[in-house]
Amino acid sequence: KKPKPNQKTILSIKRRALPLVPAYSITTHKSQGQTLNNVVIDLKLPNRTDDIAAIYVPLSRVKRLTDLVILRHFDYKTLLMKPSKSQLIEIERLDKLYIET
């Protein structure tokens, strides 16, 4: 309806969404060794990093897949990243330590 010339226009606004603010945030490396109840992660890695820990660590912080939310679309090749030679050597060293103790 158009208001009459002598009436004031009333503007009505309705909010349909609430802004989200993280209750808690942590870097990938600080989260190592922790088990978290719910995790929201971003697998879109900056500058084509080849650090496999940047992918594995956040994905492995939850016990169930239902407790994990991926923030946005990412390149599937990110999940196919293979460990470097130095990382493989470290994994073998840790496996050997585990067996010996």
CYANA upper distance limits for C-alpha pairs under 8 A (distance plus 0.5 A):
  3 PRO  CA      7 GLN  CA      6.51
  3 PRO  CA      8 LYS  CA      7.68
  3 PRO  CA      9 THR  CA      6.93
 26 ILE  CA     30 LYS  CA      6.92
 26 ILE  CA     31 SER  CA      7.01
 27 THR  CA     31 SER  CA      6.84
 28 THR  CA     32 GLN  CA      7.39
 28 THR  CA     54 ALA  CA      6.91
 28 THR  CA     57 VAL  CA      6.89
 28 THR  CA     58 PRO  CA      6.54
 29 HIS  CA     54 ALA  CA      8.35
 29 HIS  CA     57 VAL  CA      8.04
 31 SER  CA     57 VAL  CA      7.99
 31 SER  CA     58 PRO  CA      8.00
 31 SER  CA     61 ARG  CA      8.04
 32 GLN  CA     57 VAL  CA      6.84
 32 GLN  CA     61 ARG  CA      8.26
 33 GLY  CA     61 ARG  CA      8.37
 34 GLN  CA     61 ARG  CA      6.82
 35 THR  CA     61 ARG  CA      5.42
 35 THR  CA     62 VAL  CA      6.25
 35 THR  CA     63 LYS  CA      7.87
 36 LEU  CA     61 ARG  CA      6.17
 36 LEU  CA     62 VAL  CA      5.95
 36 LEU  CA     63 LYS  CA      8.49
 37 ASN  CA     62 VAL  CA      6.76
 37 ASN  CA     63 LYS  CA      8.33
 37 ASN  CA     67 ASP  CA      7.00
 38 ASN  CA     62 VAL  CA      7.25
 38 ASN  CA     67 ASP  CA      5.21
 38 ASN  CA     68 LEU  CA      6.52
 38 ASN  CA     69 VAL  CA      8.47
 39 VAL  CA     58 PRO  CA      8.31
 39 VAL  CA     61 ARG  CA      8.02
 39 VAL  CA     62 VAL  CA      7.49
 39 VAL  CA     67 ASP  CA      6.81
 39 VAL  CA     68 LEU  CA      5.53
 39 VAL  CA     69 VAL  CA      6.67
 40 VAL  CA     68 LEU  CA      6.56
 40 VAL  CA     69 VAL  CA      5.13
 40 VAL  CA     70 ILE  CA      6.21
 40 VAL  CA     71 LEU  CA      6.65
 41 ILE  CA     58 PRO  CA      7.24
 41 ILE  CA     59 LEU  CA      8.39
 41 ILE  CA     68 LEU  CA      8.20
 41 ILE  CA     69 VAL  CA      6.88
 41 ILE  CA     70 ILE  CA      5.56
 41 ILE  CA     71 LEU  CA      6.12
 42 ASP  CA     70 ILE  CA      6.40
 42 ASP  CA     71 LEU  CA      5.59
 42 ASP  CA     72 ARG  CA      7.00
 43 LEU  CA     55 ILE  CA      7.27
 43 LEU  CA     70 ILE  CA      7.58
 43 LEU  CA     71 LEU  CA      8.14
 43 LEU  CA     72 ARG  CA      8.10
 43 LEU  CA     73 HIS  CA      8.42
 43 LEU  CA     74 PHE  CA      6.45
 43 LEU  CA     78 THR  CA      8.14
 44 LYS  CA     72 ARG  CA      8.08
 44 LYS  CA     73 HIS  CA      7.91
 44 LYS  CA     74 PHE  CA      5.58
 44 LYS  CA     75 ASP  CA      7.63
 45 LEU  CA     49 THR  CA      6.90
 45 LEU  CA     54 ALA  CA      8.47
 50 ASP  CA     81 MET  CA      7.85
 51 ASP  CA     55 ILE  CA      8.07
 52 ILE  CA     56 TYR  CA      6.65
 52 ILE  CA     81 MET  CA      7.00
 52 ILE  CA     82 LYS  CA      7.63
 52 ILE  CA     83 PRO  CA      6.72
 53 ALA  CA     57 VAL  CA      5.88
 54 ALA  CA     58 PRO  CA      7.59
 55 ILE  CA     59 LEU  CA      6.97
 55 ILE  CA     78 THR  CA      8.26
 55 ILE  CA     79 LEU  CA      7.79
 56 TYR  CA     60 SER  CA      6.56
 57 VAL  CA     61 ARG  CA      6.99
 59 LEU  CA     68 LEU  CA      8.15
 62 VAL  CA     67 ASP  CA      6.80
 62 VAL  CA     68 LEU  CA      7.29
 63 LYS  CA     67 ASP  CA      7.92
 64 ARG  CA     68 LEU  CA      7.83
 74 PHE  CA     78 THR  CA      8.07
 76 TYR  CA     80 LEU  CA      7.78
 77 LYS  CA     81 MET  CA      7.28
 83 PRO  CA     87 GLN  CA      6.18
 83 PRO  CA     88 LEU  CA      6.73
 84 SER  CA     88 LEU  CA      6.75
 85 LYS  CA     89 ILE  CA      6.70
 86 SER  CA     90 GLU  CA      6.74
 87 GLN  CA     91 ILE  CA      6.70
 88 LEU  CA     92 GLU  CA      6.72
 89 ILE  CA     93 ARG  CA      6.68
 90 GLU  CA     94 LEU  CA      6.67
 91 ILE  CA     95 ASP  CA      6.62
 92 GLU  CA     96 LYS  CA      6.66
 93 ARG  CA     97 LEU  CA      6.78
 94 LEU  CA     98 TYR  CA      6.64
 95 ASP  CA     99 ILE  CA      6.81
 96 LYS  CA    100 GLU  CA      6.73
 97 LEU  CA    101 THR  CA      6.72
